[in-house]
Amino acid sequence: MDLQKKIEDKKAIVGVVGLGYVGLPLLIEFVSGGFKSIGYDIDDRKVSSLKKRKSYIRHITSDRISLLVDSGRFDATTDFSRIPEADCIIIAVPTPLDKHQQPDLSFIEKTSEAVSEHLRKGQLVVLESSTWPGTTEEVMKPILERSGLVCGRDFWIAFSPEREDPNNPNYSTKTIPKVVGANDPAALACAKALYDAVIVQTVPVSSSQAAEATKLLENIFRSVNIALVNEMKVILDRMGIDVWEVIRAASTKPFGYMPFYPGPGLGGHCIPIDPFYLTWKAREFDMPTRFIELAGEINTNMPYWVVGRVGDALNTKKKSLNGSRVLILGAAYKKDIDDVRESPTLKLIEILEDHGAKVDYNDPYIPKMPHVRKYQYEMKSVPLTPANLRKYDVVLISTDHSCYDYAMIAKHAKLVVDTRNAVKGNPGGKIIKA
């Protein structure tokens, strides 16, 4: 039986490498879709948690994990020698930036090496990690061919960019159309059949490079427009105009306008990072990316502007930032999730502490600040009570979680700097927008 038919008959075994915010939801969809599936991860805690029927991602309930285990079609392991058991291998690992803002493909490279050691004939390997155009062919393929097998003859490769939006009530892994690209007709047919089996719509493109570029365009589009509205915020603030009011009014236009919203900086794994993957690759072709880099510069500067507004707010109370107590509300990069990747809160803490402020945070979904690549904070979420709020010189709203009682916060805080337009009105005249 050839691989495509095996997939279409749901007799293929699907392996997902990387059981994080992208890989785990995808694994759930394949198991739910009737495929026997194996999850691979180097983190034994994740594998152990899944086997104990426990979720480690807030928007994925433990009940869903229990259903996964009870299906009899699921297994999770740290043992990469079990790679040959899978007919289709999907790689969903991080693609961060290094300290010089250059692409860091070490996770893709190490995962490809681990897969290469156990690759067998007849397998399909699909990369989902956001990256520069050409990574699948130029980086992953040569590593996989160290196995002695030949791509296009003994195994196939493809690229399908992840489009996860954690905790989005309107779209899920299953209902978000999936772009699929490959440089070999057989590989594209197999990859399309694979995602067709569990995703509402697949969008095939002519090459893995085109699929990789699609993901970058999506996120650069958002980065540039967020930079535009962030710059508008700074300009309108100087003019004494409320940018949120302007956005609401502009949004009434039924054509030619799409609302984007300002904030304290960019967060999440994609938007702050993906543009730099394209600017890096563009240098190979002697192509400047001034527009993209300018957007990155504006967005990267937003935490500094916010801290400036905190300092201005404290000045109205005859206080300096140095020595003031600051409570940041929200550590996650967006509302109602438990993910701190690239969260602007991390940078805000750094800048505030550099200015001599004493900083605490509250986030109901992140009881302890996790260690990430750049930041190693030893902090725990403090209780959000009226008495606690009154202890701080200023409360800085960085993430507008739905569960926050903003009226209570505004009532008991001495001063509030609101970066998300979360507090309605200006009770007591102590709300400063930033």
Buried (B, 14 or more C-beta within 10 A) or exposed (E): EEBBEBBBEBEBBBBBBBBBBBBBBBBBBBBBBBBBBBBBBBEEEBBEBBBEBEBBBBBBEBEBBBBBBEBEBBBBBBEBEBBBBBBBBBBBBBBBBEEEEEBBBEBBBEBBBBBBEBBBEBBBBBBBBBBBBBBBBEBBBEBBBEBEBEBBEBBBBBBBBBBBBBBBEEEBBBEBEBBBBBBBEBBBBBBBBBBBBBBBEBBBBEBBBBBBBBBBEBBBBBBBBBBBBBBBBBEBBEEEEEBBEBBEEEEEEEEEEEEBBBBBBBBBBBBBBBBBBBBBBBEEEEEEBEEBBEBBEBBBBBBEBBBBBBBEBBEEEEBBBEEBBBBBBBBBBBBBBBBBBBBBBBBBBBBBEEBEBBBBBBBBBBEEBEEBEEBEBEBEBBEBEEEBBEBBBBBBBBBBBEEBEBEEBBEBBBBBBBBBBBBEEEEEEBBBBB
